[in-house]
Amino acid sequence: MLPLIGTVQAVVLSVTPVSIHGDTYLDLLVQTREQAGTASGSRFRVPTHALADGREPTPGAVVELQLLMQQVTALRILGDATPGGQ
């Protein structure tokens, strides 16, 4: 279960850019450590202004999501899920 408020680390499975009335978002499908090895994941719509360093995550990236009422307020890329990833 994802927290209502706090942070969670996850691996990005897919990223889909979305434009809504001129505002840009990323629809992310991610998988937390608890969801790993299962067919489950979590979906988030992330506003691009919430990208901590301005970089969009790519599939395989390990990210930290800052949540407020299970809405992403900040996303930071930590590295990638492959062995030896940055």
Residue frames relative to the residue before (quaternion, step in Angstrom):
aa qw qx qy qz dx dy dz
M 1.0000 0.0000 0.0000 0.0000 0.00 0.00 0.00
L 0.3791 -0.7296 0.5261 0.2172 3.56 -0.86 0.98
P 0.5081 -0.6536 0.4574 0.3246 3.58 -1.06 0.68
L 0.5200 -0.6038 0.4937 0.3482 3.58 -1.19 0.49
I 0.7834 0.0680 0.0032 0.6177 3.54 1.04 -0.90
G 0.5817 0.5678 -0.4320 0.3906 3.58 -0.89 0.92
T 0.5320 -0.6086 0.4758 0.3467 3.53 -1.25 -0.44
V 0.0593 -0.7661 0.6391 0.0332 3.50 -1.26 0.54
Q 0.2705 -0.7338 0.5985 0.1738 3.55 -1.11 0.76
A 0.0488 0.8004 -0.5914 0.0845 3.55 -1.03 0.84
V 0.4015 -0.6557 0.5784 0.2726 3.51 -1.37 0.31
V 0.4015 -0.7156 0.5245 0.2271 3.55 -0.89 0.98
L 0.2202 -0.7805 0.5750 0.1079 3.57 -0.82 1.04
S 0.7941 -0.0909 0.0615 0.5978 3.59 1.04 -0.74
V 0.1612 -0.7568 0.6298 0.0682 3.51 -1.30 0.63
T 0.0100 0.7877 -0.6151 0.0334 3.57 -0.85 1.01
P 0.3229 -0.7442 0.5458 0.2096 3.61 -0.63 1.07
V 0.0717 -0.7844 0.6162 -0.0010 3.55 -1.07 0.83
S 0.1282 -0.7592 0.6317 0.0905 3.56 -1.08 0.76
I 0.0227 -0.7852 0.6183 -0.0279 3.55 -0.79 1.07
H 0.8306 -0.1449 0.0417 0.5362 3.56 -0.48 1.25
G 0.7480 -0.4138 0.2075 0.4755 3.57 0.99 0.86
D 0.6108 0.5063 -0.3616 0.4897 3.60 1.24 -0.15
T 0.2825 -0.7826 0.5335 0.1517 3.58 -0.95 0.85
Y 0.0612 -0.7759 0.6272 -0.0294 3.50 -1.10 0.94
L 0.2648 -0.7012 0.6247 0.2190 3.52 -1.38 0.15
D 0.2333 -0.7221 0.6320 0.1572 3.55 -0.91 0.93
L 0.0830 -0.8179 0.5693 -0.0072 3.56 -0.54 1.21
L 0.1399 -0.6966 0.6930 0.1220 3.49 -1.24 0.69
V 0.0110 0.8112 -0.5812 0.0632 3.55 -0.63 1.16
Q 0.2061 -0.7512 0.6109 0.1415 3.51 -1.32 0.32
T 0.3162 -0.7464 0.5600 0.1710 3.56 -0.78 1.08
R 0.6978 -0.4426 0.3480 0.4428 3.55 -1.31 0.17
E 0.6595 0.5145 -0.3062 0.4545 3.59 1.00 -0.82
Q 0.6968 0.4602 -0.2625 0.4836 3.60 1.12 -0.63
A 0.4729 0.6948 -0.4345 0.3238 3.61 1.24 -0.35
G 0.7964 0.2771 -0.2275 0.4870 3.53 -1.02 0.83
T 0.6617 0.4248 -0.3069 0.5362 3.56 1.28 0.13
A 0.5602 -0.5890 0.4540 0.3649 3.56 -1.28 0.06
S 0.5679 0.6160 -0.3836 0.3883 3.60 1.23 0.14
G 0.0139 0.7600 -0.6497 0.0133 3.51 -1.34 0.46
S 0.3715 -0.6998 0.5565 0.2501 3.54 -1.30 -0.09
R 0.2579 -0.7598 0.5816 0.1339 3.55 -1.08 0.80
F 0.0131 -0.7785 0.6272 -0.0204 3.51 -1.08 0.87
R 0.2337 -0.6990 0.6514 0.1802 3.55 -1.20 0.60
V 0.1023 -0.8272 0.5523 -0.0131 3.53 -0.44 1.30
P 0.3513 -0.7144 0.5546 0.2421 3.62 -0.72 0.96
T 0.5349 -0.6585 0.4117 0.3327 3.60 -0.88 0.85
H 0.5928 0.5578 -0.3874 0.4329 3.63 1.11 -0.40
A 0.6185 0.5508 -0.3439 0.4424 3.63 1.24 -0.24
L 0.4996 0.6377 -0.4400 0.3874 3.61 1.26 -0.07
A 0.4423 -0.7570 0.4153 0.2424 3.56 -0.35 1.29
D 0.8068 0.2019 -0.1135 0.5435 3.62 0.87 -0.82
G 0.5951 -0.6084 0.3472 0.3939 3.58 1.27 0.27
R 0.5932 0.5649 -0.3701 0.4383 3.60 1.26 -0.14
E 0.3728 -0.7043 0.5573 0.2335 3.55 -1.05 0.83
P 0.4435 -0.6810 0.5026 0.2950 3.59 -0.93 0.80
T 0.2461 -0.7380 0.6089 0.1553 3.54 -1.26 0.48
P 0.6540 -0.4867 0.3658 0.4489 3.60 -1.16 0.34
G 0.7438 0.3472 -0.2982 0.4871 3.55 -0.93 0.99
A 0.5510 0.6118 -0.3992 0.4033 3.59 1.23 -0.29
V 0.3052 -0.6911 0.6204 0.2106 3.52 -1.18 0.68
V 0.0398 -0.8216 0.5677 -0.0332 3.56 -0.69 1.11
E 0.2694 -0.6972 0.6303 0.2100 3.49 -1.35 0.34
L 0.1622 -0.7906 0.5884 0.0502 3.53 -0.75 1.13
Q 0.2252 -0.7326 0.6272 0.1388 3.56 -0.88 0.98
L 0.1186 -0.8318 0.5421 0.0145 3.57 -0.61 1.16
L 0.0125 -0.7330 0.6797 0.0232 3.51 -1.23 0.68
M 0.8132 -0.0966 -0.0145 0.5737 3.55 -0.43 1.26
Q 0.6284 -0.5830 0.2762 0.4347 3.55 1.13 0.94
Q 0.5305 0.5406 -0.4451 0.4777 3.57 1.16 0.69
V 0.4530 -0.6997 0.4803 0.2730 3.59 -0.91 0.89
T 0.1317 -0.7920 0.5937 0.0532 3.55 -0.80 1.08
A 0.7822 0.0132 -0.0255 0.6224 3.59 1.29 -0.33
L 0.0879 -0.7671 0.6342 0.0400 3.54 -1.15 0.73
R 0.0479 -0.7877 0.6141 -0.0104 3.54 -0.84 1.04
I 0.3390 -0.7218 0.5668 0.2070 3.59 -0.92 0.92
L 0.2327 -0.7991 0.5461 0.0956 3.56 -0.75 1.12
G 0.7356 -0.2893 0.2359 0.5652 3.59 1.09 -0.65
D 0.4756 -0.6350 0.4707 0.3861 3.55 -1.03 -0.70
A 0.6121 -0.6231 0.3772 0.3078 3.51 -1.24 0.58
T 0.5483 0.6090 -0.4181 0.3920 3.60 1.19 -0.18
P 0.6043 -0.5602 0.3988 0.4024 3.62 -1.06 0.61
G 0.8106 0.2167 -0.1940 0.5083 3.55 -0.89 1.00
G 0.4165 0.7299 -0.4534 0.2971 3.59 1.28 0.13
Q 0.4726 -0.6759 0.4964 0.2708 3.57 -1.15 0.69
